[in-house]
Amino acid sequence: MKSFFLLLIIFQLSSCAELQQVIDNLPQETTGGLGLSNVDIGNGLRQALDKGISKQVTKLTQKDGFYRNQLVKIALPSELQKVDKSLRDIGLGNLADEGLKVLNRAAEDAVKEATPIFVNAVKQITFNDAKQILLGNKDAATQYLKGTTSTALYGKFNPVIEKSFSKVGATKIWSNIIKKYNAIPFTNNVNPDLTDYVTGEALSGIYKMISIEEGEIRTKLSSRTTDVLRKVFALQDRK
């Protein structure tokens, strides 16, 4: 049965010429080769994503985790950039700065509450998923996670962001900002859906940080901090 399983893997991979070297080095029944099992491969990819979540995503939950991280800092949507400029033009730069800061604070707060959703999603990765991720592009694990969690995460994040707005004072601050802007002569009134916008930006930031850690694990031996990670990604290195 074990031999049949290995032959099945080889058959599935053989259609990709660029993976021939990987095929030639797939583990055998003997103690030679890399000695990997389907369980090892699945666990290796789960560990890689868990590492991305624990090391990189956790940074986003800290104070200024979004606001002072230029990779994921949430900027104003295009329709509010004119609001920001107008407020600064009339000497309300501090209010504009505070408005931007609380949007990022809400994202930080939401990530803190929603991270377990990612952890649960990682647990659902199957061996077939893991095999395709391992031999895929440099961000294949991140893209897999994005494809399987973004809809559900949006549904979870959105109410958390809305609640966070009240918690960090964003609702009050932005109501004041919009009121002052709309009172400026010769401007068109705005009423943006900031909850929707920040939810989307928070999700993008999370996936970006996970992809950073995935890239580290794929390219740097020093980032493979467990035996399983070293063994599994050694198979990737043979592509």
N, C-alpha and C positions, 0 to 999 in steps of 0.2 A: 504493500500500500504506500509505503514511504517513497519507494522508487517511482511508483506511478505519479505521486504528487509532484516530485521533482521534474519528471518528464513533462507534466502538464504546465509547469511554470516555464520550462524551456520553450515549449510550443507557443505559449502566449507571447513570449518576448522575441521569438525568432523573426517576426515580421519586421523588426526594427534593426536594420543593419548596423546602426551606430552602437547598439547594445550587445553586439556579438562578443565583445571582450568580457562583458558582464556575464553573459551566458556561459562562456568557457570557464568562468570561475565560480559558478554557483556551487554551494556546498553539496558534498556527496554524502553517502551513507557512512563512509569511513570517517575517521577522526581527522582527516586532512581537510584542506580548504579552509574556509572561514568559519565553519561549524555553526552556521546560522539556521534557525528554524523560522517558520512563519510567525510564531509567537514572538521571537526575538525582533523580527522586522517591525511587527506591529508595535511592540513595546518601545523600540527605538524611535519611531516617529512620534509616538505619544510623549515620550520623554522630551523630544526636541521642542514640541509645541508647549508642553508644560513649562519647560525652561524659559521659553519666550514669554509666557504669561507671567511667571513668577519674577523674572529678572527685569523685563522691559515694561510690561503693562503696569506692574506695581509702581513704577516710577511716575506714571500718569496720575496715580491716586494721591500723590503727595501735594502739599501746598505749592502752587506754581508749576505743577507737573506738566500742565499744558502751556500755561502763560509764559514760562521762561524756557520752553523747549521749542526752538525755532523749527524743528522738523514737523511739529504737530500743532503749534500755537494756532488757535482759532481766530482768524481775522474776521472783519465785518463782511457780511454779504454785500454784493455790489450796490444794492438799493440803499444800504445804510452808509456807504462810504461818503455819499454826499451829505448825509446827516452829520457824520463825524467832522467833515471839513467845515460845514456851516457853523457848528458849535464852536469849533476852534477859532473861526474867523471873528466870532463875536465875544471871544474871551472866556469860553466855557471848556477849555481844554481838559481841565481836571475832571469834569463830569464825563467827557468823552472817554478819557482813560479809564475811569471807573466802570463805565458801561462795557468796555471791552474786557476788562478784568473779570467781571462777574459772569460773563459768558463762559470764560475758561474755567472759572471756579465751579460752575454747574457741571461742566464736563468731567472735571476731576471727581466731583461728588458722585456722579452717576457711575463712573468706571469702578469706583470702590464697591458699590452695591451690586454691580452686574457681572463682575469677574467670574463668579462661580458658574455662570452660564457657559462661558468658554471652557472651563474645566470639564463640565459635563459633556460638552460637544466632543472634546478630545477623546473621552472614554469610548465614544461610539465608533471610532475609526476601525474599520475592518482590515484584514490582511490585504485584500485586493486594493483597498484604498491606499494603504501604506506602501505597497509595492509600486503603484503608479506615482505616488508622491516622491518616493525615494529616487526613482529614475526619471523624474520630470524636471521642469525648469528650476532655476535657483530659488524661486519663491512659490514652488508648487504646494508646499504645505500651507502657506498663508492663503493662497488662492482657494485651496480646498476648504479651509476653515471659513473663509469669506463666503464661499458659495453655499455652504451648509448651515451657516449661522446668521447671515446678515438680516434676513427677513424676521426671524424669531427675535434676534437681538434688538432690532429696531422697535418691535412691539414691546419689549421689556424696557429698553432705554427711554423711550419717549415719556412715559409717565414718571420715570425716575428723574429725568431732566426737568419736567414740569414742577415736580415736587422740590427739586433742588433749587430752582429759580426762586421759590419762596424762601427756602432755607438760607441761601446766600444773599438774599435781598435783590436779586436780579429783576424780579417783576416790578418792584417799586422804583428802582433806578431807571429802568428802561421806560416805564410809564412816564416818568418825569422827563427823560430825554426826548421821547416822541412828542410829548406835550409842548415842550419848549421849541422843538424844531418846527412843529406844525404851526406854531404861533408866529414864526418868522415870516414877514411879508414876502409875497411872490414865490413861495415854495409850494410844491405839491405835497399834500398830506401822505404820510406813509403809515402802515400798520402791518409790519412784517410778522410772519410766523416764526419767531425766534426759537421756539421749542423744537420745531421740525428741523430748522437749520442746524442748531447745536447738536441735536441727536445725530444727524448725518456726519457732522464734522468729528464728533467724538468717536464714532465707529471707524471713520477713516484713520484717525490717529492711532487707534488700537491696532488695526491691521498693519499699519506702517511700522509700529514698534515691534510687532511679532515678526515681520519680515526681516527686520534688522538682525534679530537674534537668529533667525533661520539662516541668513546669509553667513553669519559668524560660524555657525555649526558646520555648514556645508564647506566652508573654505579654510577654516582654521582648526588644526588638530587640537590646539590648546582649549578650544571651546567645547570639545567633546569630553565632558567631565565624568562619564560613567563608562564601564566596560561595554555596555550595550550600545551606547552612542558611538563609541569607537569602532566596534565591529560592524554595526549597520552602515555607518557612513563610509567605512572603508569599501564597502560594496559599491556605493555611489562613486567613489573615487576611481573605480575601475572602468567607468563608462568610456 
